[in-house]
Amino acid sequence: MSMENIITETEAMDLDTQEKQVSVHWFRHGLRLHDNPALFEASKNSILYPVFILDGETAGTMHIGYNRFKFLLECLSDLDRQLRSHGGRLFIMQGSPVTIFETLKRKLNFTKLCFEQDCEALWRKRDKKVRKWCASNDVEVREFVSHTLWDPEIVIKTNGNVPPLTYKMYLHTVSCIGLPPRPIEDIDFTQVTFGSLPDSCRNELGLFESVPKPEQMGKYPEPDFSNPLIRWVGGETEALIKLNERLSQEIESFKSGVYLSNQVSPDLTGPPTSQSAALKFGCLSVRRFYWSLHDHFNNIHEGRPPSHYNITGQLIWREYFYTMSANNPFYDQMEKNPICLNIPWVPDSDPKKVKYLNAWKNGQTGYPFIDAVMRQLRREGWVHHVARNAVACFLTRGDLWINWEDGVQHFFYYLLDADWSVNAGNWMWVSSSAFEQLLDCTYCVCPVNFGRRLDPDGIYIKRYVPELRQFPIEYIYEPWKAPLEIQEKANCIISKDYPERIVNHVQASLANKQKMLEIRNSLLEETPHCRPADTEEVYQFMMFPENCNDHLCANIF
Ligand SMILES: Cc1cc2nc3c(=O)[nH]c(=O)nc-3n(C[C@H](O)[C@H](O)[C@H](O)COP(=O)(O)OP(=O)(O)OC[C@H]3O[C@@H](n4cnc5c(N)ncnc54)[C@H](O)[C@@H]3O)c2cc1C
C-alpha cells in the first residue's frame, strides 16, 4: 500500500470535519488479522489505530519468563510487519490503558474503541476502568467474543446462571446453544485508512519506535536453562503455517480412521505440533482451528454425522476452564476459591517444603522422567500434556504433597501457553482439588513406569538430563538401582553427579492416598462440586493409554 492512505498529523487533528471516525483497536490477546471481528469493526469506515499496551499485566505479562515474553514480542513483530505491508503499523505503547487512551483522545479525538473479549475474571478490573473512562469521554466501546468458541456468559446463563459442574454437563449445555460461529471473512485492507501519531505525543504515550526485545524489557534467559532444543516462534504467520501442517496430519489420520493420535500415542520427542501458545495469544483463531478440523473430517466422512466433540474434545476443555473461571476472581487460589477444596498441604514454614519444591522446580528430584519434564519446561516453555500431568501429580497428591498453587505459579511463569484459567483449572483437576470426585484420587501417575511406557528407549530423558546419557536403558528411569560399577561406567554417580530420589514414590503415594481418604471421611456431607463425570473422562483427560490400569503407568488404589 502506498503512503497515500496514511493521514498526516494535521489531518488527524482536524478529524471532526471529516466523514470517517477515528477508531482504536486495542490488541490484548487476539494477536492476529484473520477472524478478528473487533479489528474488522474498528477498520470499518474509520481511520484506524491498532494499539498494543505494555501495562505489566495484559496478555499475562504480570508473571512472565523470558521464553513467553519473547514469544509475545514475536507475535507483536509479526502483526506490525503485516500491518506495515498494508500501509499501517502496530503502535506499541507502555503505560496504563486509561492514561494512554486519555492522551489519544486529546490528540486524535478518537470516538470508538474495539477489542476482543478477555473473558477471564482476572481482566474485569482493567476493562471496567476503561469502560468507565470511555463512557464519560464519548467513546463508544465495541467488544467481540472470538477468543473462545462460545461466550462463557451465555453458557453460564443457559445452564441456569451457574457454570456447568462437569465437562459432560458443559458439552450438554453448549449442544443446547448450538454450534460455535464460523470465522468471519478477511479484512480488505485496500479499503482501510491507517492513522499516524503526532510527534508531540509519542513520548507521552511511551511509544516504541520498533518492537522491543525481551532484554530491553528487563527479561534475560536463565543461564542454566538457555539454548532451547526446540524453538517456538510466535506470530500469526507461523501459527497459520503450523495449522496447515497440523491439518495435513489430521487429514491423513481421518483417512486412515485413526483419530486423536496425539492422545492415543503421545510423542514426547517428535517435532512440535502444538498450537496451544498460538491459541493462548490468539495468533490463531480457535474458530478457524475448530472449523478447519470439522470441515476436513466431514469432507472425508461424507454422509456420516460429524462427531463434533470428539475430534475437538481438547479445545472444549479449554472452553470449559474459561467458563468455570469467568465469574471467579479467586480461581487460581485455594482458600478463597469456592470451587476448590481446602487440603492441608505441607505448610510453607516446613523446611522440607522449600527443599522439595526447589528440587521439583530445578529438575533435581532424582526421578529422571520428572526432571526431564521440569528442565524442558524452563528451557523451552512447552511440554506435552501427559508430561504436565505427571509433574503436577508428583508435586501434589502423588508424591510431595505440596500445594497446587505453587505449581500454578511456576507453570504460569514458564509456560508459553500459560493461561490464567486453563492453567489453574488443570492444576485443580490433577491435584484432586476440584473437578474430581471429592478427594477421591484413584489415579496417581507413577513417575517411573508412566515415563517408561511413553518413552521406552529413554530418548527424552537423555535429551533433557544429560548426566544420564550414558546410563543403560534398564536403569535410566530408576538410576538409584544401578550398581556402583554401572554408575561409574556411565560417568554418573548417583547423589554426586545426579541426585538421589527425594522420596520413595510407592511409600509417599500410599501415605498421600491415606491422607486424602481421612480428609474425605472427615467431611460431613458431599457438597455439589466440580468433578469428572466418569472414569472414561479421567482416562481421556489424563491421556492414559487404554491398557494403563495395570499398575504400570498409574497407581490405582
Ligand atoms: C497442570 C497443567 C497445566 C496446564 N496449563 C495449561 C495452560 O496454561 N494453557 C494451556 O493452553 N494448556 C494448559 N494445559 C493443557 C495442555 O497440557 C495443553 O493445552 C496441551 O499440552 C497443548 O498441546 P496440544 O496443542 O498438542 O494439544 P491438542 O491435544 O492438540 O489440543 C488442542 C488444543 O486444545 C487445548 N487443550 C488441550 N488440552 C487441554 C486441557 N487439558 N485443558 C485445556 N485446554 C486444552 C489447547 O489449546 C490445545 O492447543 C495444562 C495441563 C496441565 C496438566
The ligand as an SDF file (V2000), in Angstrom:
LIG
                    3D

 53 58  0  0  0  0  0  0  0  0999 V2000
   -1.0000  -28.9050   35.1210 C   0  0  0  0  0  0  0  0  0  0  0  0
   -1.4000  -28.4910   33.7360 C   0  0  0  0  0  0  0  0  0  0  0  0
   -1.3530  -27.1410   33.3710 C   0  0  0  0  0  0  0  0  0  0  0  0
   -1.7520  -26.7400   32.0840 C   0  0  0  0  0  0  0  0  0  0  0  0
   -1.7060  -25.4140   31.7580 N   0  0  0  0  0  0  0  0  0  0  0  0
   -2.1190  -25.0060   30.5280 C   0  0  0  0  0  0  0  0  0  0  0  0
   -2.1150  -23.6350   30.1640 C   0  0  0  0  0  0  0  0  0  0  0  0
   -1.7660  -22.7460   30.9580 O   0  0  0  0  0  0  0  0  0  0  0  0
   -2.5290  -23.2980   28.9100 N   0  0  0  0  0  0  0  0  0  0  0  0
   -2.9430  -24.2360   28.0110 C   0  0  0  0  0  0  0  0  0  0  0  0
   -3.2950  -23.8780   26.8810 O   0  0  0  0  0  0  0  0  0  0  0  0
   -2.9770  -25.5360   28.3380 N   0  0  0  0  0  0  0  0  0  0  0  0
   -2.5850  -25.9520   29.5590 C   0  0  0  0  0  0  0  0  0  0  0  0
   -2.6340  -27.2840   29.8830 N   0  0  0  0  0  0  0  0  0  0  0  0
   -3.3170  -28.2000   28.9650 C   0  0  0  0  0  0  0  0  0  0  0  0
   -2.4860  -28.9370   27.9530 C   0  0  0  0  0  0  0  0  0  0  0  0
   -1.3870  -29.5600   28.5450 O   0  0  0  0  0  0  0  0  0  0  0  0
   -2.0090  -28.0830   26.7630 C   0  0  0  0  0  0  0  0  0  0  0  0
   -3.0460  -27.3140   26.2520 O   0  0  0  0  0  0  0  0  0  0  0  0
   -1.5160  -29.0600   25.6980 C   0  0  0  0  0  0  0  0  0  0  0  0
   -0.2850  -29.5990   26.1250 O   0  0  0  0  0  0  0  0  0  0  0  0
   -1.3780  -28.4320   24.3860 C   0  0  0  0  0  0  0  0  0  0  0  0
   -0.8910  -29.3690   23.4810 O   0  0  0  0  0  0  0  0  0  0  0  0
   -1.5200  -29.5190   22.0430 P   0  0  0  0  0  0  0  0  0  0  0  0
   -1.6690  -28.1410   21.4610 O   0  0  0  0  0  0  0  0  0  0  0  0
   -0.7050  -30.5130   21.2850 O   0  0  0  0  0  0  0  0  0  0  0  0
   -2.9300  -30.0810   22.3940 O   0  0  0  0  0  0  0  0  0  0  0  0
   -4.0450  -30.7430   21.4740 P   0  0  0  0  0  0  0  0  0  0  0  0
   -4.3130  -32.0880   22.0460 O   0  0  0  0  0  0  0  0  0  0  0  0
   -3.6950  -30.5950   20.0440 O   0  0  0  0  0  0  0  0  0  0  0  0
   -5.3100  -29.8330   21.8050 O   0  0  0  0  0  0  0  0  0  0  0  0
   -5.6800  -28.6960   21.0280 C   0  0  0  0  0  0  0  0  0  0  0  0
   -5.8310  -27.5000   21.9490 C   0  0  0  0  0  0  0  0  0  0  0  0
   -6.7940  -27.7400   22.9450 O   0  0  0  0  0  0  0  0  0  0  0  0
   -6.4360  -27.0790   24.1500 C   0  0  0  0  0  0  0  0  0  0  0  0
   -6.2310  -28.0880   25.2130 N   0  0  0  0  0  0  0  0  0  0  0  0
   -5.6670  -29.3050   25.1030 C   0  0  0  0  0  0  0  0  0  0  0  0
   -5.6870  -29.9500   26.2960 N   0  0  0  0  0  0  0  0  0  0  0  0
   -6.2750  -29.1100   27.1680 C   0  0  0  0  0  0  0  0  0  0  0  0
   -6.5840  -29.1770   28.5500 C   0  0  0  0  0  0  0  0  0  0  0  0
   -6.3170  -30.2510   29.3040 N   0  0  0  0  0  0  0  0  0  0  0  0
   -7.1650  -28.1130   29.1210 N   0  0  0  0  0  0  0  0  0  0  0  0
   -7.4690  -27.0160   28.3910 C   0  0  0  0  0  0  0  0  0  0  0  0
   -7.1900  -26.8800   27.1020 N   0  0  0  0  0  0  0  0  0  0  0  0
   -6.6120  -27.9090   26.4880 C   0  0  0  0  0  0  0  0  0  0  0  0
   -5.1300  -26.3330   23.8670 C   0  0  0  0  0  0  0  0  0  0  0  0
   -5.4610  -25.0200   23.4890 O   0  0  0  0  0  0  0  0  0  0  0  0
   -4.5720  -27.1230   22.7030 C   0  0  0  0  0  0  0  0  0  0  0  0
   -3.6770  -26.4090   21.9030 O   0  0  0  0  0  0  0  0  0  0  0  0
   -2.2090  -27.7130   31.1590 C   0  0  0  0  0  0  0  0  0  0  0  0
   -2.2450  -29.0560   31.5340 C   0  0  0  0  0  0  0  0  0  0  0  0
   -1.8390  -29.4440   32.8080 C   0  0  0  0  0  0  0  0  0  0  0  0
   -1.9080  -30.8930   33.1730 C   0  0  0  0  0  0  0  0  0  0  0  0
  1  2  1  0
  2  3  1  0
  2 52  2  0
  3  4  2  0
  4  5  1  0
  4 50  1  0
  5  6  2  0
  6  7  1  0
  6 13  1  0
  7  8  2  0
  7  9  1  0
  9 10  1  0
 10 11  2  0
 10 12  1  0
 12 13  2  0
 13 14  1  0
 14 15  1  0
 14 50  1  0
 15 16  1  0
 16 17  1  0
 16 18  1  0
 18 19  1  0
 18 20  1  0
 20 21  1  0
 20 22  1  0
 22 23  1  0
 23 24  1  0
 24 25  2  0
 24 26  1  0
 24 27  1  0
 27 28  1  0
 28 29  2  0
 28 30  1  0
 28 31  1  0
 31 32  1  0
 32 33  1  0
 33 34  1  0
 33 48  1  0
 34 35  1  0
 35 36  1  0
 35 46  1  0
 36 37  1  0
 36 45  1  0
 37 38  2  0
 38 39  1  0
 39 40  1  0
 39 45  2  0
 40 41  1  0
 40 42  2  0
 42 43  1  0
 43 44  2  0
 44 45  1  0
 46 47  1  0
 46 48  1  0
 48 49  1  0
 50 51  2  0
 51 52  1  0
 52 53  1  0
M  END
$$$$
